[in-house]
Amino acid sequence: MKNKTLFILSVTAIVYFSILLLNSYVFKWEFSLLGVFQELLTIPMLIFHVVLLIIAFKRSVKNKFAIKNLSFWSFVFMLISCLATFGSFITQ
């Protein structure tokens, strides 16, 4: 997996959980089809989230945490997103 692909997948996972958060607290859409997709995709995306964090960490270590590298930024974004996502489970 290239660093650019890793970055795009990381942003995709972050956007998914951001949309879930916005739908939960701001929009509060109650469409049944939207609920089906949320239920079907949330657990696989949580697993995908953790897997991307691990891959980004390994790539960042391999590149010695070079700030110019996209894998470093993928790791930073995924770490913040994982902490926010899993932290929301604890605070509820």
Contacts in CASP RR format, 6 or more apart in sequence:
PFRMAT RR
TARGET T0000
AUTHOR 0000-0000-0000
METHOD contacts of the structure
MODEL  1
MKNKTLFILSVTAIVYFSILLLNSYVFKWEFSLLGVFQELLTIPMLIFHV
VLLIIAFKRSVKNKFAIKNLSFWSFVFMLISCLATFGSFITQ
1 55 0 8 1.000
3 59 0 8 1.000
3 69 0 8 1.000
3 70 0 8 1.000
3 71 0 8 1.000
3 74 0 8 1.000
4 70 0 8 1.000
6 52 0 8 1.000
6 55 0 8 1.000
6 56 0 8 1.000
6 59 0 8 1.000
6 70 0 8 1.000
6 71 0 8 1.000
6 74 0 8 1.000
7 70 0 8 1.000
7 71 0 8 1.000
7 73 0 8 1.000
7 74 0 8 1.000
9 48 0 8 1.000
9 52 0 8 1.000
10 52 0 8 1.000
10 56 0 8 1.000
10 74 0 8 1.000
10 77 0 8 1.000
10 78 0 8 1.000
10 81 0 8 1.000
11 77 0 8 1.000
13 45 0 8 1.000
13 48 0 8 1.000
13 49 0 8 1.000
13 52 0 8 1.000
13 78 0 8 1.000
13 81 0 8 1.000
14 77 0 8 1.000
14 78 0 8 1.000
14 81 0 8 1.000
16 41 0 8 1.000
16 45 0 8 1.000
17 45 0 8 1.000
17 49 0 8 1.000
17 81 0 8 1.000
17 84 0 8 1.000
17 85 0 8 1.000
20 38 0 8 1.000
20 42 0 8 1.000
21 88 0 8 1.000
23 29 0 8 1.000
23 34 0 8 1.000
23 38 0 8 1.000
46 85 0 8 1.000
49 78 0 8 1.000
49 81 0 8 1.000
49 82 0 8 1.000
49 85 0 8 1.000
50 82 0 8 1.000
52 74 0 8 1.000
52 78 0 8 1.000
53 75 0 8 1.000
53 78 0 8 1.000
53 79 0 8 1.000
53 82 0 8 1.000
56 71 0 8 1.000
56 74 0 8 1.000
56 75 0 8 1.000
56 78 0 8 1.000
57 75 0 8 1.000
59 69 0 8 1.000
59 71 0 8 1.000
59 74 0 8 1.000
59 75 0 8 1.000
60 69 0 8 1.000
60 71 0 8 1.000
60 72 0 8 1.000
60 74 0 8 1.000
60 75 0 8 1.000
62 71 0 8 1.000
63 69 0 8 1.000
63 71 0 8 1.000
63 72 0 8 1.000
65 72 0 8 1.000
66 72 0 8 1.000
END
